[in-house]
Amino acid sequence: MCSRVATLSSGPAPVPLAQVSNMVGFLPDCANILRLERQLSSTTGVWSSCLSGGCIHPEPPAIVLLKQLEQELVEVEADRDKMRASLSATASDAYEAGDAAEALRAELATVKAELTEVKRVSSAALELDAQNQNLATELETQRKEGELLRLENQRLQALMDNSQILDGAIAVLLGVIIAAIGPRLMPRRRRSDGWA
């Protein structure tokens, strides 16, 4: 086996030729190794160029694939951590939303109870208002009837006063008539002195 050192462009240090032969497959002799000029592209991770020679496998070496897979694993783990954080935040938001929904349900029940009470009170107030209007109408009617009765009472009182005056005048007139006519209706006594 050849002990020469081959360098890969993406590797940090020279790789011994024995490891290269293990990475790329069976290399029969040093002449074929000299023809090996493959470089690893740092961006794509695949072999970028090769000189003519039939001793190199067309697939990338296992160590390159391992590094790619390790890089993908790091990216997937980072995505997983982001998703866990997002899931945790979403779960926290969901719990907060659930708590807020419960608070809103409780507040809705309280508002419904208050609304029922307001409806009951407002219907009672409307009934009281209707009763108040009826009583006001009845009071006005009673006031008018009272005024009419007062006026009738005054008229009757005046009539009674006039009637009493008239009765008094009639009584006086009857007294005068009786006083004037009464002695004439009575037989006179004759005097015994003979003058008659």
QUIQUI-V135433 format. One record per pair of residues at least 6 apart in sequence whose ideal C-beta (glycine too) atoms are under 6 Angstrom apart, sorted by the first residue. I is the first residue (numbers start at 1). J is the second residue. D is the distance in Angstrom with one decimal. If there is no record, write none. Layout:
# QUIQUI-V135433
i->I j->J d->D
i->I j->J d->D
This chain:
# QUIQUI-V135433
i->2 j->17 d->5.4
i->2 j->30 d->3.9
i->2 j->33 d->5.7
i->4 j->17 d->4.7
i->5 j->14 d->4.6
i->5 j->16 d->5.9
i->6 j->17 d->5.5
i->6 j->20 d->4.8
i->7 j->14 d->4.8
i->8 j->15 d->6.0
i->8 j->40 d->5.2
i->9 j->39 d->4.2
i->9 j->40 d->5.5
i->10 j->40 d->3.8
i->10 j->42 d->5.2
i->21 j->27 d->4.4
i->23 j->61 d->3.7
i->24 j->56 d->5.1
i->24 j->57 d->5.7
i->24 j->61 d->6.0
i->25 j->57 d->4.4
i->27 j->33 d->5.4
i->27 j->55 d->5.2
i->32 j->53 d->5.7
i->32 j->55 d->4.7
i->35 j->51 d->5.0
i->35 j->53 d->4.2
i->37 j->51 d->5.0
i->38 j->47 d->4.9
i->38 j->50 d->5.0
i->39 j->48 d->5.3
i->41 j->48 d->4.3
i->45 j->64 d->5.9
i->45 j->68 d->5.0
i->46 j->60 d->5.5
i->47 j->60 d->5.9
i->190 j->196 d->5.4
